[in-house]
Amino acid sequence: MAQADTGGQVAAPSRGFAYEAKLMFTTTGGRVVLLVSLCYLLNMIDRNVVSIAAPAISAEFGLSKTEMGLAFSIFGVAYLLQTPAGWVCDRFGPRVGLTLFGLIWMVAILICGLAPSLGVLILGRALLGLGEAATSPAITRVIADWTPPTRRGFVIGLTHSFISLGNTAAPPLMAFLMGYLAWRGAFLVLAAVTLVWVVWWYVVYRDDPRDAKGVTAAELAQLSRPRSAKAKAPWGPLTKAMLAATFIYLCVSASFWTFWTWLPSYFFETYHLNLKSSAIFTLSVLFAGVFGDIFGGWTSDAIFRKTGNIRLARSGFVACTMTLAAISVAPVLVLKDVNHAAMALAAGFFFTRASVSPLWAVCTDIAPGWAGSAGGILNTGSAVSAIIAPLAFGFIADATGNLSTPFVASIALLLLGAVLTIWMRPDRQLQGA
C-alpha cells in the first residue's frame, strides 16, 4: 500500500491551553473525550486493586509471594492481546468494542471479588487483562474519529493524564473502601461502577460523529471522514509503519512500569521509611505524571500548529523528552537524601509520561481509519514491558543488593528510545487508512 507524505501540512493558528481545555466542555467531541477519560481512570483503578489488596488476599488464602506474583503477572500475559482487541474495535466500532471488552473487564473484577481460591483469582486477573487490552486501542480510534489532527496530541495527553491520576488515586480509594467493606466488598463496588460506565458508553456514544446528538456542522468540518466499514486492515504496511514507534514505546513503558511497581519498595528499603512515608513519596512522584501527560500532548500539538512539521512535533519532541527523562533519573544513582531523590524521580516520570501522548498520536497520524489496530500494535510494546520490566528490576536489585542500580537499565532504554525516533515517520500516512 502506498504512503502519502503529510509532512507539508499548513501550520494552524496557535491556541492557548485554556482554549483547548474549554473545548472539552463546550463541544460534543470534548464530552466524548471526557467520557473515555473516565474509562481510563476506572481502568487503572481496577487494574491496581489486586496489588493494593494483596496483603489481605494473601492472608486469607495463605499465599506465598510467588503465588501472589503469579496473580499479578497473568494480567500482562492476557494484556498482550492488544492487536486483535484493537482490530475488533476497528472492525465493529469502538461503541460495540468497548462495550464488549468493558463487560469482560467488569465480570473479571466481580470474579476477583468473589474468588474462593487462588485459581479463580488468577482466572479473574487473566480476564481483566483481556478486557483491558482493548481500552487504549479503542480510545485511540475514538480520538482519531472525533478530534482534528492538530488537537490529537493534547487530547491524548488529557486522556492519558487520567491513567496517571488513576494510579495515584487507587491506593487511598482502595484503602477507604476496604476500611468499610473489606477487600471483597471493595471489588464488588468497583465492578458496579464499571458496569455503570459501560452502560453509559453504549447509550451515549456513536461511532460516526454525524450520528451523534448535539454535534455541530463546524465540528464535523474539522474531522476526518470515516473510512468504509468494509475496508480491510492493511496489516503488512501498518505493522511496518508502526514498528519503530512500538520499539520506542517498549523503551518508554519499561520505565513507567518500573515506577508503578517498584517505587514503594525503593523508598521503603533505600531510605528506611515506614510504609506511610513510602506511600506519600510514591504518590508525589506518580502525580507528576498527570502533568507530564498533558504537557506532552499540548506541547507536541503546539509545535505542529506553529511549524506545520508533524515529524518535528512527534519524533523530535519524543526524542527530547526521553533524553530529559534519562538525565533527570540519573542522579538517583548517587543521591543520599530522600527528598532530592523524590524530586529527581518526579522529574524523570514527568518527562517519561510527556513522551507518551505524542507516541499515541502517531497512531492517528499514520492510520486514522485504523487507529485502533495501530494502537494495538503500539501497546504490544507496553504489554511486553509489563511482564519483563518489573521482573528485571527485581533481578538486578537482588544481584546488586541495591534498589537504585536497576534505574541504570531505565536510563539506557530511555536513551535508546530517543535514538530510535530517527526511524519513526508520522509524516507518512498510509493511503486509505
C-alpha positions as CSV (number, residue, x, y, z in Angstrom):
1,M,0.0,0.0,0.0
2,A,1.5,3.4,-1.0
3,Q,2.2,6.1,1.5
4,A,1.3,9.7,1.4
5,D,3.6,12.3,2.8
6,T,1.8,14.6,5.2
7,G,4.8,16.5,6.4
8,G,3.9,19.6,4.5
9,Q,0.6,20.4,6.2
10,V,0.0,24.0,6.7
11,A,0.5,25.3,10.2
12,A,-2.7,26.0,12.1
13,P,-3.3,29.0,14.3
14,S,-1.8,28.8,17.8
15,R,-4.2,28.3,20.7
16,G,-3.7,28.6,24.4
17,F,-4.1,25.8,26.9
18,A,-7.2,27.4,28.4
19,Y,-8.9,27.5,25.0
20,E,-8.1,23.8,24.4
21,A,-9.4,22.9,27.9
22,K,-12.6,24.9,27.3
23,L,-13.4,22.8,24.2
24,M,-13.7,19.7,26.4
25,F,-16.9,21.1,28.0
26,T,-18.4,23.1,25.1
27,T,-18.3,20.6,22.2
28,T,-19.8,17.2,21.7
29,G,-16.4,15.8,20.8
30,G,-15.0,17.3,24.0
31,R,-17.6,15.5,26.1
32,V,-16.8,12.2,24.3
33,V,-13.2,12.8,25.3
34,L,-14.2,13.3,28.9
35,L,-16.2,10.1,28.8
36,V,-13.2,8.0,27.6
37,S,-11.0,9.7,30.2
38,L,-13.3,8.3,32.9
39,C,-12.8,4.9,31.2
40,Y,-9.0,5.3,31.6
41,L,-9.5,6.3,35.3
42,L,-11.6,3.3,36.1
43,N,-9.3,1.1,34.1
44,M,-6.2,1.9,36.2
45,I,-8.1,1.7,39.5
46,D,-9.5,-1.7,38.6
47,R,-6.1,-2.8,37.4
48,N,-4.3,-1.9,40.6
49,V,-6.8,-3.1,43.2
50,V,-5.3,-6.6,43.5
51,S,-1.9,-5.1,44.2
52,I,-3.3,-2.9,46.9
53,A,-5.4,-5.7,48.5
54,A,-2.5,-8.2,48.2
55,P,-1.7,-8.4,51.9
56,A,-5.4,-9.1,52.8
57,I,-5.8,-11.6,49.9
58,S,-2.5,-13.4,50.8
59,A,-3.5,-13.6,54.5
60,E,-7.0,-15.1,53.6
61,F,-5.7,-17.6,51.1
62,G,-2.4,-18.3,52.8
63,L,-0.4,-17.4,49.6
64,S,3.3,-17.0,49.2
65,K,4.8,-14.1,47.4
66,T,5.5,-16.3,44.4
67,E,1.8,-17.3,44.3
68,M,0.7,-13.8,44.6
69,G,3.2,-12.7,41.9
70,L,1.6,-15.2,39.6
71,A,-1.8,-13.5,40.0
72,F,0.0,-10.2,39.2
73,S,1.8,-11.4,36.1
74,I,-1.0,-13.3,34.4
75,F,-2.6,-9.9,33.7
76,G,0.3,-9.0,31.5
77,V,0.1,-12.2,29.5
78,A,-3.6,-11.7,28.6
79,Y,-2.9,-8.0,28.1
80,L,-0.6,-9.0,25.2
81,L,-3.7,-9.4,23.0
82,Q,-3.6,-5.8,22.1
83,T,-3.6,-6.1,18.3
84,P,-6.6,-8.4,18.0
85,A,-8.5,-6.3,20.5
86,G,-7.7,-3.2,18.6
87,W,-8.9,-4.9,15.3
88,V,-12.2,-5.8,16.9
89,C,-12.7,-2.2,17.9
90,D,-11.8,-1.0,14.4
91,R,-13.9,-3.7,12.6
92,F,-17.1,-3.3,14.7
93,G,-16.5,0.2,16.0
94,P,-15.5,1.4,19.5
95,R,-19.1,1.5,20.6
96,V,-19.5,-2.2,20.4
97,G,-15.8,-3.0,21.1
98,L,-15.6,-1.1,24.3
99,T,-19.0,-2.4,25.4
100,L,-17.9,-6.0,24.8
101,F,-14.5,-5.7,26.4
102,G,-15.8,-3.5,29.2
103,L,-18.3,-6.2,30.2
104,I,-15.4,-8.7,30.3
105,W,-13.4,-6.3,32.4
106,M,-16.4,-5.8,34.8
107,V,-17.0,-9.6,35.1
108,A,-13.3,-10.0,35.8
109,I,-13.4,-7.7,38.8
110,L,-16.5,-9.4,40.0
111,I,-14.8,-12.8,39.8
112,C,-11.8,-11.5,41.7
113,G,-14.0,-10.1,44.5
114,L,-15.9,-13.5,44.8
115,A,-12.8,-15.7,44.3
116,P,-12.8,-18.7,46.7
117,S,-9.2,-19.7,45.7
118,L,-6.0,-18.7,44.0
119,G,-7.0,-20.5,40.8
120,V,-10.2,-18.4,40.5
121,L,-8.3,-15.2,41.3
122,I,-5.9,-16.0,38.5
123,L,-8.8,-16.6,36.2
124,G,-10.2,-13.2,37.1
125,R,-6.9,-11.4,36.6
126,A,-6.5,-13.1,33.2
127,L,-9.9,-11.9,32.1
128,L,-9.1,-8.5,33.4
129,G,-6.0,-8.4,31.1
130,L,-8.2,-9.4,28.2
131,G,-10.9,-6.9,28.9
132,E,-8.5,-4.0,29.4
133,A,-6.4,-4.9,26.3
134,A,-9.0,-3.1,24.2
135,T,-9.1,0.1,26.1
136,S,-6.1,2.1,24.7
137,P,-6.6,0.9,21.1
138,A,-10.3,1.7,21.2
139,I,-9.8,5.1,22.8
140,T,-7.2,6.0,20.2
141,R,-9.7,5.2,17.4
142,V,-12.3,7.4,19.2
143,I,-9.8,10.3,19.3
144,A,-9.0,9.8,15.6
145,D,-12.7,9.9,14.7
146,W,-13.7,12.8,17.0
147,T,-10.6,15.1,17.1
148,P,-8.9,17.2,14.4
149,P,-5.3,16.3,13.6
150,T,-3.9,19.4,15.2
151,R,-5.5,18.7,18.6
152,R,-4.9,15.0,18.9
153,G,-1.7,15.2,20.9
154,F,-3.4,17.4,23.5
155,V,-6.5,15.2,23.7
156,I,-4.4,12.0,24.0
157,G,-2.4,13.8,26.7
158,L,-5.5,14.7,28.6
159,T,-7.0,11.2,28.4
160,H,-3.7,9.7,29.4
161,S,-3.4,12.0,32.4
162,F,-6.4,10.0,33.8
163,I,-4.1,7.0,33.7
164,S,-1.6,8.7,35.9
165,L,-4.5,10.0,38.1
166,G,-6.0,6.5,38.4
167,N,-2.6,5.1,39.5
168,T,-2.3,7.9,42.1
169,A,-5.9,7.6,43.3
170,A,-6.1,3.9,43.6
171,P,-4.2,3.3,46.9
172,P,-6.2,5.8,49.0
173,L,-9.5,4.9,47.4
174,M,-9.0,1.2,47.9
175,A,-7.9,1.8,51.5
176,F,-11.1,3.8,52.1
177,L,-13.3,1.1,50.6
178,M,-11.5,-1.7,52.4
179,G,-11.9,0.1,55.7
180,Y,-15.7,-0.1,55.4
181,L,-16.3,-3.2,53.2
182,A,-13.1,-5.3,53.4
183,W,-11.3,-6.3,50.2
184,R,-14.2,-8.3,48.7
185,G,-16.7,-5.6,49.2
186,A,-14.4,-3.1,47.6
187,F,-14.1,-5.2,44.5
188,L,-17.9,-5.5,44.2
189,V,-18.3,-1.7,44.4
190,L,-15.8,-1.2,41.6
191,A,-17.5,-3.8,39.5
192,A,-20.8,-2.0,39.9
193,V,-19.2,1.4,39.0
194,T,-17.6,-0.2,35.9
195,L,-20.9,-1.6,34.8
196,V,-22.5,1.9,35.1
197,W,-19.8,3.3,32.8
198,V,-20.2,0.5,30.2
199,V,-24.0,1.1,30.0
200,W,-23.5,4.9,29.8
201,W,-21.0,4.4,27.0
202,Y,-23.3,2.2,24.9
203,V,-26.3,4.5,25.3
204,V,-24.4,7.8,24.7
205,Y,-21.6,7.1,22.2
206,R,-21.9,6.9,18.4
207,D,-19.0,5.7,16.2
208,D,-19.8,8.2,13.4
209,P,-19.8,11.8,14.7
210,R,-22.6,12.6,12.1
211,D,-25.0,10.3,14.0
212,A,-24.4,11.9,17.4
213,K,-26.8,14.3,19.1
214,G,-25.6,17.9,19.5
215,V,-22.7,17.8,17.2
216,T,-22.4,21.0,15.1
217,A,-21.5,21.4,11.4
218,A,-18.4,23.4,12.5
219,E,-17.2,20.4,14.5
220,L,-17.9,17.9,11.6
221,A,-16.0,20.1,9.2
222,Q,-12.7,19.7,11.1
223,L,-12.9,15.9,11.5
224,S,-11.5,13.2,9.2
225,R,-14.1,11.4,7.1
226,P,-14.7,7.8,8.4
227,R,-13.4,5.0,6.3
228,S,-15.6,2.4,4.6
229,A,-16.7,-0.2,7.1
230,K,-15.9,-2.9,4.5
231,A,-12.3,-1.8,4.1
232,K,-9.7,-4.5,5.1
233,A,-7.0,-3.7,7.6
234,P,-3.6,-3.1,5.8
235,W,-1.7,-5.3,8.3
236,G,1.6,-5.5,6.4
237,P,2.1,-1.8,5.7
238,L,0.6,-0.8,9.1
239,T,2.9,-3.1,11.1
240,K,5.9,-1.8,9.2
241,A,4.9,1.8,9.7
242,M,4.3,1.3,13.4
243,L,7.4,-0.8,14.1
244,A,9.7,2.0,15.2
245,A,7.0,3.6,17.4
246,T,6.4,0.2,19.1
247,F,10.0,-0.3,20.0
248,I,10.2,3.2,21.3
249,Y,7.1,2.7,23.4
250,L,8.6,-0.5,24.8
251,C,11.6,1.6,26.0
252,V,9.3,4.2,27.5
253,S,7.0,1.7,29.1
254,A,9.8,-0.2,30.8
255,S,10.4,3.0,32.8
256,F,6.8,3.7,33.8
257,W,6.0,0.1,34.6
258,T,9.1,0.1,36.9
259,F,7.9,3.3,38.6
260,W,4.4,1.8,39.1
261,T,5.6,-1.5,40.6
262,W,8.8,-0.8,42.5
263,L,8.7,2.8,43.8
264,P,7.1,1.9,47.2
265,S,9.8,-0.7,47.8
266,Y,12.5,1.6,46.6
267,F,11.6,4.3,49.1
268,F,10.9,1.9,51.9
269,E,14.2,-0.1,51.7
270,T,16.6,2.5,50.3
271,Y,15.7,5.3,52.8
272,H,14.4,3.1,55.6
273,L,11.0,4.8,55.7
274,N,7.8,3.5,57.2
275,L,5.0,2.3,54.9
276,K,3.0,5.6,55.3
277,S,6.0,7.8,54.3
278,S,6.9,5.5,51.4
279,A,3.4,5.8,50.1
280,I,3.5,9.6,50.3
281,F,6.7,9.8,48.4
282,T,5.5,7.3,45.8
283,L,2.3,9.3,45.3
284,S,4.2,12.6,44.9
285,V,6.3,11.1,42.2
286,L,3.4,9.4,40.3
287,F,1.3,12.6,40.5
288,A,3.9,14.3,38.4
289,G,2.9,12.0,35.6
290,V,-0.6,13.7,35.4
291,F,1.0,17.0,34.4
292,G,3.6,15.2,32.1
293,D,0.8,13.6,30.1
294,I,-1.0,16.9,29.5
295,F,2.2,18.9,28.9
296,G,3.5,16.4,26.3
297,G,0.3,16.3,24.3
298,W,-0.3,20.0,24.3
299,T,3.3,20.9,23.5
300,S,3.5,18.4,20.7
301,D,0.4,19.9,19.1
302,A,1.6,23.4,19.7
303,I,4.8,22.6,17.7
304,F,2.7,21.1,15.0
305,R,0.4,24.1,14.7
306,K,3.4,26.5,14.8
307,T,5.6,24.8,12.3
308,G,3.3,22.5,10.2
309,N,6.1,19.9,10.7
310,I,4.5,16.8,12.2
311,R,7.7,14.8,12.3
312,L,9.3,17.5,14.5
313,A,6.2,17.7,16.7
314,R,6.1,13.9,17.3
315,S,9.5,12.3,16.7
316,G,11.7,15.3,17.6
317,F,9.7,16.1,20.7
318,V,9.7,12.4,21.9
319,A,13.5,12.3,21.5
320,C,13.9,15.4,23.6
321,T,11.5,14.2,26.4
322,M,13.1,10.8,26.6
323,T,16.5,12.3,26.8
324,L,15.4,14.7,29.6
325,A,13.8,11.8,31.4
326,A,17.1,9.9,31.4
327,I,19.0,12.9,32.6
328,S,16.5,13.5,35.4
329,V,16.6,10.0,36.7
330,A,20.4,9.6,36.6
331,P,21.2,11.5,39.9
332,V,19.2,8.8,41.8
333,L,22.2,6.6,41.4
334,V,24.2,8.8,43.8
335,L,21.7,10.9,45.8
336,K,21.6,10.2,49.5
337,D,18.7,12.5,50.5
338,V,15.2,11.1,50.0
339,N,13.7,14.5,49.2
340,H,16.3,15.1,46.4
341,A,15.7,11.5,45.1
342,A,12.0,12.1,45.0
343,M,12.4,15.3,43.1
344,A,14.7,13.6,40.5
345,L,12.3,10.7,40.1
346,A,9.3,13.1,39.8
347,A,11.1,15.0,37.0
348,G,12.0,11.7,35.3
349,F,8.5,10.5,35.5
350,F,7.1,13.8,34.2
351,F,9.3,13.7,31.1
352,T,8.7,9.9,30.6
353,R,4.9,10.5,30.6
354,A,5.4,13.6,28.4
355,S,6.7,11.3,25.7
356,V,3.6,9.0,25.8
357,S,1.0,11.3,24.3
358,P,2.9,12.1,21.1
359,L,3.6,8.4,20.6
360,W,-0.1,7.6,20.8
361,A,-0.8,10.5,18.4
362,V,1.4,8.8,15.9
363,C,-1.2,6.1,15.6
364,T,-3.8,8.6,14.4
365,D,-1.2,10.4,12.2
366,I,-0.2,7.2,10.3
367,A,-3.6,5.5,10.1
368,P,-6.5,7.5,11.4
369,G,-9.0,5.0,9.9
370,W,-7.3,2.1,11.6
371,A,-6.1,3.9,14.8
372,G,-7.4,1.0,17.0
373,S,-5.3,-1.6,15.2
374,A,-2.3,0.8,15.1
375,G,-2.8,1.4,18.9
376,G,-2.9,-2.4,19.5
377,I,0.4,-2.8,17.7
378,L,1.9,0.1,19.7
379,N,0.6,-1.0,23.0
380,T,2.1,-4.5,22.5
381,G,5.4,-2.8,23.4
382,S,3.9,-1.8,26.7
383,A,2.5,-5.3,27.4
384,V,5.9,-6.8,26.9
385,S,7.4,-4.3,29.3
386,A,4.7,-5.0,31.8
387,I,5.9,-8.6,32.0
388,I,9.7,-8.1,31.7
389,A,10.5,-4.7,33.4
390,P,9.3,-5.5,37.0
391,L,11.0,-8.9,36.9
392,A,14.2,-7.4,35.5
393,F,14.2,-4.6,38.2
394,G,13.9,-7.2,40.9
395,F,16.6,-9.4,39.5
396,I,19.1,-6.6,39.2
397,A,18.2,-5.4,42.7
398,D,18.8,-8.9,44.1
399,A,22.0,-9.3,42.2
400,T,23.5,-6.0,43.4
401,G,21.8,-5.6,46.7
402,N,20.8,-2.0,45.8
403,L,17.4,-0.8,44.6
404,S,19.0,2.3,42.9
405,T,21.1,0.3,40.5
406,P,18.2,-1.0,38.3
407,F,17.5,2.5,37.3
408,V,20.6,2.2,35.1
409,A,18.5,0.0,32.8
410,S,15.7,2.5,32.7
411,I,18.2,5.3,31.7
412,A,19.8,3.1,29.0
413,L,16.4,2.2,27.5
414,L,15.2,5.9,27.5
415,L,18.3,6.9,25.6
416,L,17.9,4.0,23.2
417,G,14.3,5.1,22.6
418,A,15.4,8.6,21.9
419,V,17.8,7.3,19.2
420,L,15.1,5.1,17.6
421,T,12.9,8.2,16.9
422,I,15.1,8.7,13.8
423,W,13.1,5.9,12.2
424,M,9.6,7.0,13.3
425,R,7.8,8.6,10.5
426,P,4.4,10.2,11.5
427,D,4.6,12.3,8.4
428,R,3.9,9.3,6.2
429,Q,0.2,8.5,6.3
430,L,-0.9,5.2,4.8
431,Q,-3.2,5.8,1.9
432,G,-6.8,4.6,2.6
433,A,-6.0,4.3,6.3
